[in-house]
Each structure stands twice: as C-alpha cells, then as structure tokens.
Amino acid sequence: MSDLNLLAVAIATVAALILSATRYAVLTPDDAEVTGGTCDTRAAPLRLPLAEVLRSAVVTLVVAGLAAEIAIGGMTGGMLLGLVGAIIGGLR
C-alpha cells in the first residue's frame, strides 16, 4: 500500500465528501417527507463535519488500498470498480 498516490487519495476524499454532502442535502428532505419525520435544520456541531471528513478519508484509503492490492489501475479499472461499488451499494 506504500505505492498509493496520496494526492489522488486526498482529491478523492474531497470528492467523496462533496458527493456525500450533496446526496444528504438533496435527499434528506425527501426522506423526511416519505417517512413522516422532520428534517433537523439546525447547524451541526464542529465535530460532525470533522467526523465526515475522517469517514470519507478512511473509505477512500480503504478503496484505494484494495484497488492497489488487486492491481486495478487506469481510468477503465477505476470506472469498473466504481460501477461494482455502485451496484453493491444499491443492493442494500
């Protein structure tokens, strides 16, 4: 795992954080409407955004490490890994 490009991992972490935040911002009001719950619009404490950054970093490092270990490289391999992840993520 020492051959990971840390700049690429950092960029992927930021991208994962942005996509995750966008998903929650867009879908949370709809989820609350469907379930009959309310959406908490209060500002989150500072520890919650920091926890999200750490979560995104851990997930990104794990995926990058797995991709490196099973020799997935290049744009095509990365897109295939993303597609498999999206399919698996959609199954839950």
N, C-alpha and C positions, 0 to 999 in steps of 0.2 A: 504494500500500500504506500510505500515511500515514493513511488513514481507518479503520484497524483499531482495534477496542476492545481495548486492552491488558489490561484487567481480565478480559474474556471469554477472551482468549488465555491468561492466567495460570490461570484456573479450568479451562479445557480442558486445559492442561498437567498440572495436578494430577490431573484425572480420568483422563487418558491414563496417567499414572504409576501410579495406583491400579489401573486395569484391567489394565495390563501386569503389575504385580507379582502381582495375583490370578491371572491366567492362568498365570504361571510357577509360582506356589505350588501351584496345583491340578493342573496337567497335567504338570509335570516328573517327579514320582514315577511317574506312569503311563507317561510316555515312557521312563523308565529301565527300567521293568519290561518293556515291549514290546521294547525294543532289547537287553535283557540287560545294560545298563550299570548303573552305580551312580550314585546321586544324591549330590553333594557337599553335605554339610550344614554345612560349616564357615562361620563368619562371613566375609562378603566384606569386603575392604579398603574403606576410605572412598572411594577413587577410583571404585569400581564404582557405588555409588549416585549419586554426582555425575555420572558419565557417563550413567546412565539418565535423570536429571533433564534434562541437556543434550539428550539424544536426544529425549526427549518434547517439550521446548521447541522444538527445530528442526522436528520433524514437525508440531507444532501450528501453528507460524508459517507453514510452507510450505502446509499445507492451508488455513489462514485467508487467506493471500495469494492462493492460487489461487481460492478462493471469492469473494474480493473482486474479483478481476480479471474473472471471468466472471459477475459480478453475481448470485451466489447469495445470497439473503437470506431471513430469516424462518425459522420453525420447519420449514415444509414443505420448503423448499430445503435446509436443513441435514440433515433426515432423509433426503432423496433422495440427497444427496452421501454420507452415511454408508452408505446401502444399497449404492450403487455401489461404494464403497470396500470394504465387507464382501464383496461378490461378487467383486471383483477380488482381494482378499486371500485368498479361499477357493480361487482357481483355482491357486495355486502349489503 
